[in-house]
Amino acid sequence: MPKKIIPLYFSLSCATRSIGSGWEKGFYKTTNGGADWTELPVTIGEGGIFDLAFIDSQTGVGCGLNADWTESSFIKTTDGGNNWSEVSTTATELMNPTSISFPSQNIGYISGHDGAWSKSLLIKTTDGGTTWTVKKSDFPISNSFCFADNSVGYVVGDGGYISKTTNGGDTWNTLTSSTTKNLQSVSFYSSNLGVVCGSEGTVIKTTDGGNSWSDISTGNTSKTLYKIKLVSPVNILTCGSGGSIYLSNNSGSSWQDQSVGGSDLRSISLAGGLGWIMGSSGAIYKGDAPLPVELTSFTASASNGIISLNWQTANEINNFGFEVERKLSDKSDWENIGFVSGNGNSNSLKEYSFTDPLDLNLNLKYRLKQIDTDGKFEYSKEISVETDLSTPKEFALSQNYPNPFNPTTTIEFSLPTDRNVEIKVYNTLGVEVSSVLNGYRKAGLHKIEFNANKLASGIYYYKIISGSDSQIKKMILMR
């Protein structure tokens, strides 16, 4: 029979995953990053809620046991944890549910054991946790599982046991793990890149989807590691017995010992650049957590009514791109004003930029919403800037936006004096393909829309000419 645990729910501004363990039943919520906690009056799952998974800030699913520990209990909230309802399941065999994973909005899995603790079970939902059915019922006893996406998943257990599915749990294949240690937790960031931890400080890593494993253990053989998170290709966080905490920033080549001592630590929750590690007796530890996409800088500057945003990343995994959001400093609502594509996977410095032209003097705030290819996202810090609509002091051509574009984009330029202006577009061979502007303009900031509906996809160059002044920039048409 499993021990009772303390479930912990973290209410944050984005989707979170959060669990806890201990001996007293309780159900808690924080809305300020863990500074204060409120116990929720949850009247279902009275035997204990052993794991929680929040699909977004409002929708969460929990699994556990009823009051007399004779039946499994599955619950769901759609209002951030204030109210919960029991959900149906045909998985009557699953008597000891232990952990949940949601690789996407609607598809989720719960693992556990049968009533006799003779085998492990896996159940699946395809409707966001409203109904559940048995997906796999003949595992050896396993300790943890992880789905890298809707199709690829892994389970681990004692004696170095690792099994993998590539079809959403329909069939499984046992892998050779290169260790006989008891494995407690598995974490994959992509279908091929993953880590597993276990007894005697064991940590192993794969870069080829489990076909081969390398030993990157912490070196402390007296500790059992109960939970591990692969945050990025280079950032790994793990915790375990006796308050042990280890962090690696170089793919496991070396480890920083950040242990706190005392209670066993059994779970990790990451969101918004913060991390929580939780354990028995209600222990909760909070600190900074590395993000899958490391944003090393994010700045804004204003000139001649144009806000220029610039940012850099140190490494990226599955980075779909960045939504650029803006709001007035005294307003509460953020506005999505554009999108900049990411570089997918990268371990080198990448630079990004975005321009926001404005016709008024305003105090503004900006932030980035970094989106993974699987839809997960994180927000950057907020930065403030004031527009300046004084007469431009120099002749300048701005980068078109959006870029890439289809089929229209905006071109901006600034003039320090009244003058005639020409803007022309050329292909990569230097042949003029369009005349965007030829006319007299007064000093100030100007913008004009360019429609490329008659051009094929590709790289083009746009050039501004005014007297002896000229500038040229590159644009990308992507249909």
C-alpha positions as CSV (number, residue, x, y, z in Angstrom):
1,M,0.0,0.0,0.0
2,P,1.5,3.4,-0.9
3,K,2.1,6.0,1.8
4,K,0.0,9.1,2.0
5,I,1.3,12.2,0.4
6,I,0.8,16.0,0.5
7,P,-0.5,17.2,-2.9
8,L,0.6,20.7,-3.8
9,Y,-1.0,22.8,-6.5
10,F,0.8,25.8,-8.0
11,S,-1.4,28.4,-9.6
12,L,0.8,30.3,-12.0
13,S,0.3,32.4,-15.1
14,C,1.1,29.5,-17.4
15,A,0.6,25.7,-17.5
16,T,2.3,24.0,-14.6
17,R,3.1,20.5,-13.3
18,S,3.1,20.1,-9.5
19,I,3.0,17.3,-6.9
20,G,4.2,16.7,-3.4
21,S,4.8,14.0,-0.8
22,G,4.5,13.5,2.9
23,W,2.3,11.9,5.6
24,E,-0.5,14.4,6.2
25,K,-3.3,14.9,3.7
26,G,-3.6,18.5,2.4
27,F,-4.3,20.4,-0.7
28,Y,-2.7,23.8,-1.2
29,K,-2.6,26.6,-3.7
30,T,-0.3,29.6,-4.3
31,T,-0.9,32.6,-6.5
32,N,2.3,34.4,-5.7
33,G,5.1,32.0,-6.7
34,G,5.1,30.1,-3.4
35,A,5.4,33.0,-1.0
36,D,2.0,32.2,0.6
37,W,-0.2,29.0,0.5
38,T,-3.9,28.5,1.0
39,E,-5.4,25.1,1.8
40,L,-8.3,24.3,-0.5
41,P,-11.4,22.6,0.8
42,V,-11.3,19.5,-1.5
43,T,-13.9,16.9,-0.4
44,I,-13.0,14.2,-3.0
45,G,-10.0,12.0,-3.2
46,E,-10.0,11.8,0.6
47,G,-7.5,9.0,0.6
48,G,-4.9,11.3,-0.9
49,I,-4.2,12.8,-4.3
50,F,-0.9,11.3,-5.4
51,D,-0.2,13.5,-8.4
52,L,-1.5,16.6,-10.2
53,A,-1.0,17.8,-13.7
54,F,-2.2,21.2,-14.8
55,I,-2.8,21.4,-18.5
56,D,-3.2,25.2,-18.3
57,S,-3.7,27.7,-15.5
58,Q,-7.4,26.7,-15.0
59,T,-7.5,23.0,-16.0
60,G,-6.0,20.4,-13.8
61,V,-6.3,16.6,-13.3
62,G,-5.5,14.7,-10.1
63,C,-5.2,10.9,-9.3
64,G,-5.3,9.1,-5.9
65,L,-7.5,7.0,-3.7
66,N,-10.8,7.2,-1.9
67,A,-11.1,7.6,1.9
68,D,-10.8,3.9,2.8
69,W,-8.1,3.3,0.1
70,T,-10.3,0.7,-1.7
71,E,-10.8,2.5,-5.0
72,S,-8.9,4.8,-7.2
73,S,-10.0,8.4,-7.5
74,F,-9.7,10.7,-10.6
75,I,-10.6,14.3,-10.3
76,K,-10.6,17.4,-12.5
77,T,-10.8,21.2,-12.1
78,T,-11.6,23.8,-14.7
79,D,-11.4,26.9,-12.4
80,G,-7.8,26.8,-11.2
81,G,-8.4,24.3,-8.4
82,N,-11.2,26.1,-6.5
83,N,-13.7,23.3,-7.4
84,W,-13.1,19.7,-8.3
85,S,-15.3,16.9,-9.7
86,E,-14.8,13.2,-10.1
87,V,-14.3,11.9,-13.6
88,S,-15.2,8.5,-15.0
89,T,-12.9,5.7,-15.9
90,T,-13.2,2.1,-17.1
91,A,-9.8,1.4,-15.6
92,T,-11.1,-0.5,-12.6
93,E,-7.9,-2.5,-12.3
94,L,-5.8,0.6,-11.5
95,M,-6.0,0.7,-7.6
96,N,-2.8,2.7,-6.9
97,P,-2.4,5.6,-9.3
98,T,0.9,7.4,-8.8
99,S,1.8,9.8,-11.6
100,I,0.4,11.8,-14.5
101,S,1.8,13.1,-17.7
102,F,0.1,15.4,-20.3
103,P,2.2,15.6,-23.5
104,S,-0.5,17.8,-25.1
105,Q,-3.8,19.6,-24.3
106,N,-6.1,16.6,-24.7
107,I,-3.9,13.5,-24.4
108,G,-2.7,12.4,-21.0
109,Y,-1.6,9.3,-19.2
110,I,-1.7,8.0,-15.6
111,S,0.5,5.2,-14.3
112,G,0.1,3.1,-11.2
113,H,-0.3,-0.5,-9.9
114,D,-3.0,-3.1,-9.6
115,G,-4.5,-3.8,-6.2
116,A,-2.2,-6.7,-5.5
117,W,0.9,-4.7,-6.5
118,S,1.8,-7.5,-8.9
119,K,2.0,-5.4,-12.1
120,S,2.0,-1.8,-13.4
121,L,-0.8,-0.2,-15.4
122,L,-1.1,2.7,-17.7
123,I,-4.4,4.5,-18.5
124,K,-5.0,7.1,-21.2
125,T,-7.3,10.1,-21.9
126,T,-7.9,11.7,-25.2
127,D,-10.4,14.4,-24.0
128,G,-8.3,16.3,-21.5
129,G,-8.9,14.0,-18.5
130,T,-12.7,13.7,-18.6
131,T,-12.7,10.0,-19.4
132,W,-9.9,7.3,-19.0
133,T,-9.4,3.8,-20.5
134,V,-6.7,1.2,-19.9
135,K,-3.9,1.4,-22.4
136,K,-1.3,-1.1,-21.0
137,S,-1.8,-3.7,-18.3
138,D,1.2,-6.1,-18.3
139,F,4.2,-4.0,-17.2
140,P,6.6,-5.2,-14.6
141,I,6.4,-3.0,-11.5
142,S,7.6,0.4,-12.6
143,N,8.4,3.6,-10.7
144,S,8.0,6.4,-13.3
145,F,7.0,7.2,-16.8
146,C,7.3,10.1,-19.2
147,F,5.8,10.9,-22.6
148,A,8.0,13.0,-24.8
149,D,5.1,13.7,-27.2
150,N,1.8,12.1,-28.0
151,S,3.5,9.0,-29.5
152,V,6.8,8.4,-27.8
153,G,6.9,7.4,-24.1
154,Y,9.2,5.7,-21.6
155,V,8.7,3.8,-18.3
156,V,11.4,2.9,-15.8
157,G,11.7,0.6,-12.8
158,D,13.8,-1.6,-10.6
159,G,16.9,-3.5,-11.8
160,G,17.6,-1.0,-14.6
161,Y,14.2,-1.6,-16.3
162,I,13.4,0.8,-19.2
163,S,10.6,0.3,-21.8
164,K,9.6,2.5,-24.7
165,T,6.5,3.1,-26.9
166,T,6.5,4.9,-30.3
167,N,2.8,4.6,-31.0
168,G,1.1,6.2,-28.0
169,G,1.2,3.2,-25.7
170,D,-0.2,0.5,-28.1
171,T,3.0,-1.5,-28.0
172,W,6.2,-1.4,-25.9
173,N,9.8,-2.6,-26.3
174,T,12.2,-3.2,-23.4
175,L,15.5,-1.3,-23.8
176,T,19.0,-2.1,-22.6
177,S,19.8,0.6,-20.0
178,S,23.5,-0.3,-19.1
179,T,22.7,-0.3,-15.4
180,T,21.1,-2.7,-12.9
181,K,20.3,0.0,-10.3
182,N,16.7,0.7,-9.3
183,L,15.5,3.6,-11.6
184,Q,13.1,6.0,-10.0
185,S,12.4,8.9,-12.5
186,V,12.6,9.6,-16.2
187,S,12.5,12.9,-18.1
188,F,12.6,13.5,-21.9
189,Y,12.8,16.9,-23.5
190,S,12.5,15.5,-27.0
191,S,11.8,12.0,-28.3
192,N,15.5,11.3,-28.5
193,L,17.1,13.3,-25.6
194,G,16.4,12.1,-22.1
195,V,17.7,11.3,-18.6
196,V,16.9,8.7,-15.9
197,C,17.9,8.7,-12.2
198,G,17.8,6.2,-9.4
199,S,19.5,4.5,-6.5
200,E,23.2,5.2,-5.5
201,G,23.2,8.6,-7.2
202,T,22.7,7.0,-10.6
203,V,22.0,9.3,-13.6
204,I,22.1,8.0,-17.2
205,K,21.5,9.9,-20.4
206,T,20.4,9.0,-24.0
207,T,20.7,11.1,-27.1
208,D,19.3,8.5,-29.5
209,G,15.9,7.6,-28.1
210,G,17.1,5.0,-25.7
211,N,19.2,2.9,-28.1
212,S,22.3,3.6,-26.0
213,W,22.9,5.2,-22.5
214,S,25.8,6.9,-20.9
215,D,26.6,7.2,-17.2
216,I,26.5,10.8,-15.9
217,S,26.0,10.0,-12.2
218,T,26.4,12.6,-9.5
219,G,29.1,10.6,-7.7
220,N,27.3,10.4,-4.3
221,T,26.4,6.7,-4.1
222,S,24.8,7.2,-0.6
223,K,21.8,9.0,-2.1
224,T,18.7,7.7,-4.0
225,L,17.5,10.2,-6.6
226,Y,13.7,10.1,-6.8
227,K,13.0,12.9,-9.4
228,I,14.8,14.3,-12.4
229,K,14.0,17.1,-14.9
230,L,15.8,17.6,-18.2
231,V,15.1,21.4,-18.5
232,S,17.3,21.9,-21.7
233,P,20.0,20.0,-23.5
234,V,22.5,21.3,-20.9
235,N,20.4,21.9,-17.8
236,I,19.5,18.9,-15.5
237,L,17.9,19.1,-12.1
238,T,17.5,16.1,-9.7
239,C,16.6,15.5,-6.1
240,G,16.2,12.7,-3.7
241,S,16.9,11.2,-0.3
242,G,18.1,13.2,2.7
243,G,17.3,16.5,1.0
244,S,19.7,15.9,-1.8
245,I,19.6,18.3,-4.8
246,Y,22.0,18.3,-7.7
247,L,22.1,20.7,-10.7
248,S,24.2,20.3,-13.9
249,N,24.6,23.1,-16.5
250,N,26.8,21.0,-18.9
251,S,24.7,18.0,-19.8
252,G,25.8,16.0,-16.8
253,S,29.6,16.4,-17.2
254,S,29.7,17.9,-13.7
255,W,27.2,18.5,-10.9
256,Q,26.6,21.3,-8.4
257,D,25.6,19.9,-5.0
258,Q,22.8,22.2,-3.7
259,S,21.5,19.7,-1.1
260,V,19.4,21.1,1.8
261,G,19.4,18.1,4.1
262,G,16.5,16.7,6.1
263,S,13.4,15.3,4.4
264,D,13.5,13.2,1.3
265,L,12.6,15.2,-1.8
266,R,10.4,13.6,-4.4
267,S,9.1,16.1,-6.9
268,I,10.1,19.0,-9.0
269,S,7.9,21.7,-10.6
270,L,9.1,24.3,-13.0
271,A,7.4,27.4,-14.4
272,G,8.2,30.9,-15.5
273,G,11.9,30.6,-14.7
274,L,11.2,29.4,-11.1
275,G,11.5,26.0,-9.6
276,W,10.0,24.2,-6.6
277,I,11.3,21.0,-5.1
278,M,9.0,19.2,-2.6
279,G,9.1,16.3,-0.3
280,S,7.9,14.6,2.9
281,S,6.6,16.6,5.9
282,G,5.4,19.3,3.6
283,A,8.9,20.4,2.7
284,I,9.0,23.0,-0.2
285,Y,12.1,24.6,-1.6
286,K,12.0,27.4,-4.2
287,G,14.7,28.8,-6.5
288,D,15.6,29.9,-10.0
289,A,15.2,27.3,-12.7
290,P,16.9,27.3,-16.1
291,L,14.5,27.6,-19.1
292,P,14.5,25.3,-22.2
293,V,15.2,28.4,-24.3
294,E,17.8,30.5,-22.5
295,L,17.1,34.2,-23.1
296,T,20.3,36.0,-22.3
297,S,19.2,39.5,-23.1
298,F,16.1,41.5,-23.9
299,T,16.3,45.3,-24.6
300,A,14.2,48.1,-26.1
301,S,15.1,51.5,-27.4
302,A,13.1,54.3,-28.9
303,S,14.1,56.6,-31.8
304,N,12.0,58.8,-34.1
305,G,8.8,57.1,-33.0
306,I,10.1,53.6,-33.6
307,I,10.6,51.1,-30.8
308,S,13.4,48.6,-31.5
309,L,13.3,45.4,-29.6
310,N,16.4,43.1,-29.5
311,W,17.1,39.8,-27.7
312,Q,19.5,36.9,-27.7
313,T,19.3,33.2,-26.8
314,A,22.2,31.0,-25.7
315,N,20.6,27.7,-26.7
316,E,17.3,26.5,-28.0
317,I,15.4,23.2,-28.1
318,N,12.2,22.9,-30.1
319,N,11.8,26.7,-30.2
320,F,8.9,27.5,-32.5
321,G,9.3,31.3,-32.0
322,F,8.4,34.4,-30.1
323,E,5.1,36.3,-29.9
324,V,5.8,40.0,-29.1
325,E,3.4,41.5,-26.7
326,R,2.8,45.1,-25.8
327,K,0.7,47.0,-23.3
328,L,0.3,50.6,-22.0
329,S,2.0,50.9,-18.6
330,D,-1.3,51.8,-16.9
331,K,-3.3,49.1,-18.6
332,S,-3.7,45.4,-17.6
333,D,-4.2,43.8,-21.0
334,W,-1.4,42.6,-23.1
335,E,-1.7,42.8,-26.9
336,N,0.0,40.4,-29.4
337,I,1.6,42.7,-32.0
338,G,3.8,40.3,-34.0
339,F,5.7,37.0,-34.2
340,V,9.3,36.2,-34.8
341,S,10.3,32.6,-35.8
342,G,12.7,30.7,-33.6
343,N,15.7,28.6,-34.7
344,G,14.2,25.2,-33.5
345,N,17.3,23.5,-32.0
346,S,20.5,25.4,-31.4
347,N,23.4,25.5,-29.0
348,S,24.9,28.7,-30.3
349,L,24.1,32.4,-29.8
350,K,21.1,33.6,-31.8
351,E,20.0,37.2,-32.2
352,Y,16.5,38.5,-32.8
353,S,14.9,41.9,-33.5
354,F,11.5,43.5,-33.9
355,T,10.4,47.0,-34.6
356,D,7.1,48.6,-33.4
357,P,6.2,52.0,-35.1
358,L,3.9,54.3,-33.1
359,D,2.3,57.6,-33.8
360,L,1.9,58.8,-30.2
361,N,4.1,59.6,-27.3
362,L,3.4,56.7,-24.9
363,N,4.8,54.8,-21.9
364,L,4.8,51.2,-22.9
365,K,5.8,47.8,-21.7
366,Y,6.9,44.8,-23.8
367,R,7.4,41.1,-23.2
368,L,8.1,37.9,-25.2
369,K,6.1,34.8,-25.2
370,Q,8.5,32.0,-26.2
371,I,6.6,29.1,-27.7
372,D,7.9,25.5,-28.1
373,T,6.9,23.4,-31.1
374,D,4.6,21.4,-28.8
375,G,2.7,24.5,-27.7
376,K,4.3,24.9,-24.3
377,F,5.4,28.5,-23.6
378,E,7.2,30.8,-21.1
379,Y,7.1,34.6,-20.7
380,S,10.2,36.8,-20.6
381,K,10.7,39.6,-18.2
382,E,8.8,42.9,-18.9
383,I,10.7,45.9,-20.2
384,S,9.5,49.5,-20.3
385,V,10.2,52.2,-22.9
386,E,8.9,55.7,-23.9
387,T,8.3,56.7,-27.5
388,D,9.9,59.8,-28.9
389,L,8.2,61.6,-31.8
390,S,10.5,64.5,-32.2
391,T,11.8,65.4,-35.7
392,P,14.2,62.7,-36.8
393,K,17.8,63.7,-36.7
394,E,19.0,61.4,-39.5
395,F,18.0,59.7,-42.7
396,A,17.1,56.1,-41.9
397,L,15.5,53.0,-43.4
398,S,14.0,50.5,-40.9
399,Q,13.6,46.7,-41.2
400,N,10.3,45.8,-42.7
401,Y,7.7,44.1,-40.5
402,P,6.5,41.4,-40.4
403,N,9.5,39.6,-41.9
404,P,9.2,37.0,-43.3
405,F,5.8,38.1,-44.7
406,N,2.9,37.0,-47.0
407,P,2.0,38.9,-49.0
408,T,2.1,42.4,-47.4
409,T,4.6,44.1,-45.2
410,T,5.3,47.6,-43.9
411,I,8.4,49.6,-44.7
412,E,9.3,52.6,-42.5
413,F,11.8,55.4,-43.0
414,S,12.7,58.7,-41.3
415,L,13.6,62.0,-43.0
416,P,15.4,64.9,-41.2
417,T,14.3,67.4,-43.9
418,D,11.6,67.7,-46.6
419,R,12.7,65.8,-49.7
420,N,11.8,63.5,-52.6
421,V,12.0,59.8,-51.8
422,E,12.1,56.6,-53.9
423,I,11.7,53.1,-52.7
424,K,12.4,50.2,-55.0
425,V,12.4,46.4,-54.6
426,Y,15.0,44.1,-56.3
427,N,15.5,40.3,-56.6
428,T,18.7,38.5,-55.8
429,L,20.0,39.2,-59.3
430,G,19.7,42.9,-58.8
431,V,16.7,43.3,-61.2
432,E,14.1,45.8,-60.1
433,V,10.7,44.0,-59.5
434,S,8.6,46.8,-58.0
435,S,8.5,50.5,-57.4
436,V,7.0,51.1,-54.0
437,L,7.3,54.9,-53.7
438,N,8.3,57.9,-55.8
439,G,7.2,61.2,-54.3
440,Y,7.8,64.2,-52.0
441,R,7.6,63.7,-48.3
442,K,8.0,66.1,-45.3
443,A,10.5,65.6,-42.5
444,G,9.4,63.0,-40.0
445,L,8.6,59.3,-39.7
446,H,6.8,57.6,-42.6
447,K,5.6,54.2,-43.3
448,I,4.2,52.5,-46.5
449,E,2.7,49.1,-47.2
450,F,4.3,46.9,-49.8
451,N,2.1,44.2,-51.4
452,A,4.1,41.3,-53.0
453,N,1.1,39.3,-54.3
454,K,2.6,39.2,-57.8
455,L,6.0,37.9,-56.6
456,A,7.3,34.4,-55.9
457,S,8.6,33.3,-52.6
458,G,12.2,34.2,-51.9
459,I,14.7,36.8,-50.8
460,Y,14.3,40.4,-52.0
461,Y,16.1,43.7,-51.3
462,Y,14.4,47.0,-50.8
463,K,16.3,50.3,-51.3
464,I,15.5,53.9,-50.4
465,I,17.0,56.8,-52.4
466,S,16.7,60.4,-51.5
467,G,19.2,62.8,-53.1
468,S,22.7,61.6,-52.2
469,D,21.4,59.4,-49.4
470,S,20.5,55.7,-49.9
471,Q,20.1,52.6,-47.8
472,I,19.2,49.0,-48.5
473,K,17.8,46.1,-46.5
474,K,16.7,42.4,-47.0
475,M,13.2,41.1,-46.8
476,I,11.8,37.5,-47.1
477,L,8.6,36.6,-48.9
478,M,7.4,33.2,-47.6
479,R,4.1,31.9,-49.1
